[in-house]
Amino acid sequence: MGSVVDDEVGEIELGEEREREFDVEETIFVAVSKKVEESKTMLFWAIENFAGKRICVLHVHQPQFVAELTPTALANFALFPSVISVLCVAMPNGVLIESRFLKLVELKSKKAIFVCHEALTSCNVWFVCKGCLIYTRGGRKDKSDLEIAPPLLLLNSDMENELPENLESESLTDEPRFLDAEQGVHDLERISRSFSLQCSSHSSLSTDMLVGTSMLTSWPTHEEEKSQGQEAIGFYSRLEQVIRDAKSSKHREFEEAKALEDLCAKEMTQRKEIEEALTREKKEKERMKNQQDELMKELQMVQDQKSILEGRLEESKSTAQELEEKIISAVELLISFKEKRDRLRIEHGNAVAEVKKLSKLLNGEVSSFCSVQIPTFSFMEINELTHDFDPSRKIGEGRYGTVYRGILRHMHVAIKMLPSYGSQSQSDFQKEVEVLSRIRHPNLVTLIGTCPESRSLVYEYLKNGSLADHLACKDNTSPLSWQIRTQIVADICSALIFLHSNKPCIIHGNLKPSKVLLDANFVSKLGDLGIFRLIPQKEHPAYTTKLCNNLKGNSMYMDPEYLETGKLTPESDIYSFGILMLQILTGRPLLSVVKDVKCALENENFNGVLDFSAGDWPLEQAKQLAQLGLRCCEKHPLNRPDLVLEIWPLLEPMKASRVASASCLVSKKLHRIPSHFMCPIYQEVMTNPQIAADGYTYESEAIRGWFDSGHDTSPMTNLKLEHCKLVPNYALQNAILEWNQQL
Ligand SMILES: Nc1ncnc2c1ncn2[C@@H]1O[C@H](COP(=O)(O)OP(=O)(O)OP(=O)(O)O)[C@@H](O)[C@H]1O
C-alpha cells in the first residue's frame, strides 16, 4: 500500500465508486505529503473514511509535521475508538508502496510522471493532490522487482512484523475493538524504538534504504540523502520526545482519569449517601406526616374539648355571677341582720335592765304581798280546825304526811301536815310555799295558806275526793260515767300543759289517781304540786322508809327512764298520764293494764278491756284514748306523744261534747253542775252571785268575808283589785234558778 502526495500532480477526479472501493477490509492507509496542512487533512480524511482500520502516515519532506501532528493529533485520534495505531515516518523520497481504489485522471506534474515511470513496477503508487487521491498506479509482482525492492519495503516488512499481535488479530476479527490511547502510545513507542535502533545501529541499512530508493528513483544525491537521514534521525528523536510527551500526557490523563474515577466513586458514595439521606428524609417526612396527622387529630380533640370547656366556663361564669349576686344579697341581708341584731341587743339589754329593775320592785312587792296575801295560820288555828287532829277529820295519809279536813274562815279546807324541816329552814320553806301559791289553774288544787310553825299546807278542799277512790268505788261510790272520765283526762292534760309551759318548767313528778281530786261538780284538779321542793326526803329516814315501802305500788306510774336515771323530765309526767288514761278506760289493775290494753287492741277485742260501768263508751273515741295512752307508755321518752301537738287536739273535742251529754246522766248526784254556777271560794252553787273588780263572780257572803279578812286582791288572780265594790250578777242568778228548777 502506498500513496504519494503532490500538489503538482494536477487535477483529479474522484470516481463515484471511491467510497464503495474504500469499503474493503484489511486496508492500511499511508498518507504522505510535503505540506503539513495537507497531511493533516489527509490524515483526518483517512480516519474518517477508514474507520476500524489500521492507519499509517508516512511523511516525506517535512519531519517537523510529526511534531506538530502530535500530541494533538494523537489526542484527536484517541477520540476515534476505531483507530488502532498511527505511525508517522519521514521518508526522503515519498515512494509509496501500494495504491488501490481510485480512478485517475491524467497526470500533469513532472514529479508525478517521473515517479510513475521510474517506480518499480511492483509498486502501487497513489497520487494525492490537495488532500485528494487523484491517481493510482498498480504494481506488478515479479522476481526482479522483489529482488531490488528498496529498503523501505524491508522496513515496511519489519514494521509489519513489529506491529503488535493484537493489532494483527484485531484486523482479522469482524467485531470492532476499542483500543485505548495508552496502548497506542505503547505501540508507537515500540515501533519508534525499532526505527531508532535501525537508524542508529545500522547506518548502513539506512544508507541501503536510501540507496535502494535512489536506485529506484536515481533521485536524490548522496548529500541530500545524508541530510535526509539526519533529518530522519532528528525526526525520530522528536518522535520519541512526542511519545514521551504523549506518555506523560497520558499519565496525567490517567492520573486525571483516576482522580475522576475517585471523584466519581466519591460522587457515587456521596450520591449513595444522599440517596440514603433522601430515603431517611423520606421516612422522616413520612413519620412527620403521620405525626402531623396524629397531632392534627389531637388538635381537633383539643379544640373540641376547648369548645366544651369554653361552654362550661361560660356556664361557670354565669353561675359564679349568680352566686356573686346571691353572696352580695346575702351579705346585704347579713349586714341588715347584724344591724337588727345590734338593735335587738340594745333593746334586750334595756329590757333586761328593766326586768331587773321591775323584778327588784316585784320581789319587794311580792314579799310584802305574800306576807299579806298568802295567809299564814298559827299552829293553834290548825289545831283548832282539825279539832286537835281528830282522826275523824283525817281524810287520807300519804308518804309525805297526813291530810285532814276542816273549815277555815268559812272555807272548807284540806290541811296536809308535812314532816319536820330537816336541813330546810323555815324561811326557805316559806319561800317555796309562796312560789307554789302563785301557780294557779282551774285544774290545779289551790294552795290557800300555810302554817310554817307546823309545816302544814292548807289547800282548798275537794268534796268528791280522789279519782283513786272512785275507780275503786270506795265507800260504795258510784262508778264515774265515761263522760266524767273523759273530762278528767282532758282536765289533767290541760293542767300538765300549763305546768310544763311554765318558765321554768314545772314537773309534777307524782301523777297518779290519788293526786286527781274531784270537786263537788266532778271537776278534776291536780293536787300535791311541787311537794318535792318542800320535803328533804333523803334527810328523813322515817319518810325514806315509807318511800321505799310505797314505791313498789307507785313505781308502776313512774317513768322507767326516771327510775333508771333519777332525772325527772316532762316526758315522765306523760308516761304517768298514759297509765292514768288506761286505768280510767279499763279500771284494770295497775300491774297488767298496759299489757291488757295492748293485747285487746291487737286482737280487736277492745270491748273486753273497757270499763262498761262507766256506761256505753263511744267505741272509736275510747280506742283513740287507749291508743294514745299506750303511746304515752312507750319506754323511750322520745317515742311518747307531745301534749300540745298530739294529745290535746284529740282531747279538746271530747271535752266540748261532754257538757252536751251531761244531761243524760241518770244520777242527780253525778249530774254536771255548770262550773260558772259555782262560787270559786265556796265551791258551791251560788245563790247570790256578785261580780267583783277582777270580773269573776263570787257568792256574796264568800267575797265579802274575803274582803273583811283584809284582802284587797282577787282570790282568782292574786292581783290587786282596783276597788272592793260588788255588782250583782242577775243573769247568772236567773240561770242558776232555772237550772235548779230543772233538777
Ligand atoms: N285537797 C283535798 N281535798 C280532798 N281530799 C284530799 C285533798 N288532799 C288530799 N286528799 C285526800 O287525802 C288522801 C291522801 O293524799 P296524799 O296526797 O297525802 O297521799 P297519797 O297521794 O295517797 O300518797 P302519796 O302522797 O304518798 O303518794 C288522798 O287520797 C285524798 O283522798
Ligand as a Chemical Component Dictionary entry (heavy atoms), coordinates in Angstrom:
data_LIG
# 
_chem_comp.id                   LIG 
_chem_comp.type                 NON-POLYMER 
_chem_comp.pdbx_formal_charge   0 
_chem_comp.three_letter_code    LIG 
# 
loop_
_chem_comp_atom.comp_id 
_chem_comp_atom.atom_id 
_chem_comp_atom.alt_atom_id 
_chem_comp_atom.type_symbol 
_chem_comp_atom.charge 
_chem_comp_atom.model_Cartn_x 
_chem_comp_atom.model_Cartn_y 
_chem_comp_atom.model_Cartn_z 
_chem_comp_atom.pdbx_ordinal 
LIG N1  N1  N 0 -107.461 18.881 148.911 1  
LIG C1  C1  C 0 -108.001 17.720 149.178 2  
LIG N2  N2  N 0 -109.328 17.596 149.167 3  
LIG C2  C2  C 0 -109.897 16.461 149.417 4  
LIG N3  N3  N 0 -109.233 15.366 149.700 5  
LIG C3  C3  C 0 -107.899 15.394 149.719 6  
LIG C4  C4  C 0 -107.218 16.573 149.476 7  
LIG N4  N4  N 0 -105.917 16.336 149.514 8  
LIG C5  C5  C 0 -105.772 15.057 149.816 9  
LIG N5  N5  N 0 -106.944 14.432 149.934 10 
LIG C6  C6  C 0 -107.164 13.053 150.264 11 
LIG O1  O1  O 0 -106.128 12.610 151.037 12 
LIG C7  C7  C 0 -105.532 11.415 150.560 13 
LIG C8  C8  C 0 -104.064 11.360 150.825 14 
LIG O2  O2  O 0 -103.420 12.128 149.925 15 
LIG P1  P1  P 0 -101.815 12.261 149.875 16 
LIG O3  O3  O 0 -101.512 13.108 148.771 17 
LIG O4  O4  O 0 -101.273 12.717 151.162 18 
LIG O5  O5  O 0 -101.274 10.799 149.796 19 
LIG P2  P2  P 0 -101.347 9.888  148.537 20 
LIG O6  O6  O 0 -101.442 10.629 147.347 21 
LIG O7  O7  O 0 -102.426 8.878  148.768 22 
LIG O8  O8  O 0 -99.951  9.141  148.625 23 
LIG P3  P3  P 0 -98.558  9.767  148.378 24 
LIG O9  O9  O 0 -98.649  11.157 148.703 25 
LIG O10 O10 O 0 -97.740  9.075  149.375 26 
LIG O11 O11 O 0 -98.221  9.446  147.026 27 
LIG C9  C9  C 0 -105.872 11.399 149.130 28 
LIG O12 O12 O 0 -106.064 10.076 148.722 29 
LIG C10 C10 C 0 -107.159 12.168 149.051 30 
LIG O13 O13 O 0 -108.286 11.314 149.116 31 
# 
loop_
_chem_comp_bond.comp_id 
_chem_comp_bond.atom_id_1 
_chem_comp_bond.atom_id_2 
_chem_comp_bond.value_order 
_chem_comp_bond.pdbx_ordinal 
LIG N1  C1  SING 1  
LIG C1  N2  SING 2  
LIG C1  C4  DOUB 3  
LIG N2  C2  DOUB 4  
LIG C2  N3  SING 5  
LIG N3  C3  DOUB 6  
LIG C3  C4  SING 7  
LIG C3  N5  SING 8  
LIG C4  N4  SING 9  
LIG N4  C5  DOUB 10 
LIG C5  N5  SING 11 
LIG N5  C6  SING 12 
LIG C6  O1  SING 13 
LIG C6  C10 SING 14 
LIG O1  C7  SING 15 
LIG C7  C8  SING 16 
LIG C7  C9  SING 17 
LIG C8  O2  SING 18 
LIG O2  P1  SING 19 
LIG P1  O3  DOUB 20 
LIG P1  O4  SING 21 
LIG P1  O5  SING 22 
LIG O5  P2  SING 23 
LIG P2  O6  DOUB 24 
LIG P2  O7  SING 25 
LIG P2  O8  SING 26 
LIG O8  P3  SING 27 
LIG P3  O9  DOUB 28 
LIG P3  O10 SING 29 
LIG P3  O11 SING 30 
LIG C9  O12 SING 31 
LIG C9  C10 SING 32 
LIG C10 O13 SING 33 
# 
